[in-house]
Amino acid sequence: MSMNNKQRWLGGVVLLGGGALLAALLLKGKEELHQQETQVRHPVEQVRQANPENQPEAVPLQPLTVDVETEKRLLAEQKRAREKANAEQEAKAAEFLRMQQQAEAEAARKAAEEYAALNARRKSAQDSSDNIPPELVNDAKNKAATAAKTTAAEEAKKKAELEQKRREQAAAKEKVDADNKRKAEAEQKAKAEADAKRKAAEKAKAEEAKKKAEADAKHKAEEAKKKAEAEKARQIMDGDSGSNSGKQWMVQVALAANQANADALAAKLRAKGYKVTQSKTSKGIRIMVGPAKDREAADATRKKINSDSSLNMKSAWVIDWVPLDQR
């Protein structure tokens, strides 16, 4: 425990004890005053109790004067008692304060003596350290040099460990990069192979579709050829090979009620690239597209016109039409 802490602790103990003693003295004085007040009775009551037989007698002035004087005397006695008690308490408090100051002075003196002794010991130790032999000084220097060498060796060892760790981390990073590169190359190769397979499949599919289209076209051509041959044979068998030389295959698109409507429909068809022919009948003006070389060509034109939503002509049909000048 330091010197200042001792002084504070001693001063606190002294103050605490002095406060307790002062409180006890004040409490005791208060109790004594209370007892004196309770013991002193009212003068008039004392006179009446002392002379119970004289109470009926009517003495108007003399008893009042006696009572007042007695009361004054008792009050003066009480005042003197209080002043005495206060004086005693003040004397006790002064004595306690003196004792407290004396204790504080004693504590300060002891603290000063201890502080002086401590300074003396420190000075003595310093003087003794100045007289250290050279051997001890050299020994201390050698120890310091050894410690410095040890520290340098430890630092070098730590540095080598850090360098080794850095190399290991670099090697691990290179390995990870190599693995990633290998994975990326493998993925790229797999993707290229998949693309090649997809392109090969698409090429095979396209060739198959081409072959199928060619087969369909060949089949249609053969069917058309067979149909034409059959039609030609039928005409030969029917004997109509020379009588219907003026017949033409036409596609009748509509039957207009007047010439204006007929011209409008014809202009729309011509805008699409069709060859339009008009023929008046008893029911209206016939709008036709053609002529076609045969019925199959006319039927193909009919399907094309019916499927064209911009023309909005869904009721076209194929007819074998002969012009009026050839009938």
Salt bridges, closest charged atoms under 4 A:
GLU77 OE2 - ARG73 NH1 3.18
GLU95 OE2 - ARG98 NH2 2.26
GLU106 OE2 - ARG109 NH2 2.08
GLU113 OE2 - ARG109 NH1 2.55
GLU114 OE1 - LYS6 NZ 3.89
GLU163 OE2 - ARG166 NH2 2.31
GLU163 OE2 - ARG167 NE 3.63
ASP177 OD2 - LYS173 NZ 3.35
ASP179 OD1 - ARG182 NH2 2.66
ASP195 OD1 - ARG198 NH2 3.96
GLU202 OE2 - ARG198 NH1 3.02
GLU223 OE2 - HIS219 NE2 3.59
GLU231 OE2 - ARG234 NH2 2.18
ASP238 OD2 - ARG234 NH1 3.07
GLU296 OE2 - LYS227 NZ 3.57
ASP299 OD1 - ARG302 NE 2.98
ASP299 OD2 - LYS303 NZ 3.71
ASP308 OD2 - LYS272 NZ 3.74
ASP320 OD2 - LYS247 NZ 3.50
